[in-house]
Amino acid sequence: MRATKAIIYLENFRKNISIIKGLIPNKTKVCVPVKADAYGHGSIRIAKESEKIGVDFLAVATVDEGVELRKNGITLPILLLSLAIDEEYKEIIQNNLTPLVFDKEVIESLNNQAKLLNKKINVHLKINTGMGRIGCRIEDAIEIAKIIDTSAYLTLQGVCTHLPVSDSIKKKDISFTKKQIASFKKITDEIRLEGIDPGIIHCAASGGILMYPEASFDMVRPGIISYGYYPDSSIEKSVEIIQKKKVVFSPVMELQTAIVSIQKILKNESVSYGRTWIAKKDTSVGVIPIGYADGLLRKLNPHLSVLIKNKEYFVVGRICMDQCMILLNDDSSVKRWDVVVLFGPNSTITADTWAKKLKTIPYEITCCINKRVPRLYIE
Ligand SMILES: *Cc1c(COP(=O)(O)O)cnc(C)c1O
């Protein structure tokens, strides 16, 4: 295995799921999103671990992601969170994936396809209560629920929505989310009053679970917190107040590499493309075999640091596609083959540190660790 690897601490994943279960009612189911290769952690292994520890549902974004899980023996229900196209419906049905539906055209087409295959499938009705992405309008929800209910090959297994600002502590966002939760609850009650069982009611992703205990309903969909990060670190204090305790998750991924060469660099000599870094004195730099093609984005430097035996060293010069250099100065304690930690648990540098530097969110950091970086699973 190459020196550059993402170590996946399954124990931290299990810990995070158990913390999540402690935040929701006993009867509330847990659906772990394993889309985008489980946010970069490896969807098959995370799905298998989820099955072992009693997770109820998995969720993916694409049909291919769902099919890959089925091919690897995963039997949990799998929600399909994004929309597929007509030519994929057959695979959805054959692989027993559970699509979100919300319009007549797709419902009829899925029902016809299921009839052709003589196989019934579960669907969840998606309602757009404010995300402005997919879902039917609230005022159309009853009509759509009725269409599903009368489709012979479809079973309405659940009703769901998504909250766009549940991870914000801004007053206007909190009032928006509260209204969304209330109108979602109201429409599910109305569906029931029409004599249709809405099944599993769900709306909360990580932010909703942490900030709105009343939004747990029958199932929650914790993505980023399962992998050890807050959706937005600015909510930590509010969460402590709402949950009446500190809620701390453990990052599941550690990105590490090793020093593969130590180079002498003399005063006024430069390092890397563009010659943006010039040595002010005679020094030494370590070469690490990781670059932007691995997910160490070029924009991370200058001022990016890494850890060797818990001591901080800075990346110097531009990050190349497959390698970059770190300034060792005259630190003779650093040796060739020493392990270099880029981010991870038990470290002062996390994916959140990178996210802040890049003005993005930790989701994007772990997702962007390229597939060519092998994942090493630690039980
Ligand atoms: C990705 C996703 C989630 C998980 O979101 P997190 O913020 O990572 O918890 C939940 N629901 C839907 C519909 C999603 O697309």
The ligand as an SDF file (V2000), in Angstrom:
LIG
                    3D

 15 15  0  0  0  0  0  0  0  0999 V2000
  -26.8580   14.2700    2.1490 C   0  0  0  0  0  0  0  0  0  0  0  0
  -28.2010   14.3170    2.7140 C   0  0  0  0  0  0  0  0  0  0  0  0
  -28.3990   14.1300    4.0870 C   0  0  0  0  0  0  0  0  0  0  0  0
  -27.2580   14.0920    5.0770 C   0  0  0  0  0  0  0  0  0  0  0  0
  -26.8940   15.4230    5.3720 O   0  0  0  0  0  0  0  0  0  0  0  0
  -25.8410   15.7570    6.5220 P   0  0  0  0  0  0  0  0  0  0  0  0
  -25.8630   17.2350    6.6050 O   0  0  0  0  0  0  0  0  0  0  0  0
  -24.5210   15.2240    6.0600 O   0  0  0  0  0  0  0  0  0  0  0  0
  -26.2960   15.0930    7.7590 O   0  0  0  0  0  0  0  0  0  0  0  0
  -29.7000   14.0220    4.5440 C   0  0  0  0  0  0  0  0  0  0  0  0
  -30.7360   14.1340    3.7010 N   0  0  0  0  0  0  0  0  0  0  0  0
  -30.5970   14.3440    2.3740 C   0  0  0  0  0  0  0  0  0  0  0  0
  -31.7830   14.4630    1.5090 C   0  0  0  0  0  0  0  0  0  0  0  0
  -29.3270   14.4630    1.8420 C   0  0  0  0  0  0  0  0  0  0  0  0
  -29.1730   14.6950    0.5360 O   0  0  0  0  0  0  0  0  0  0  0  0
  1  2  1  0
  2  3  1  0
  2 14  2  0
  3  4  1  0
  3 10  2  0
  4  5  1  0
  5  6  1  0
  6  7  2  0
  6  8  1  0
  6  9  1  0
 10 11  1  0
 11 12  2  0
 12 13  1  0
 12 14  1  0
 14 15  1  0
M  END
$$$$
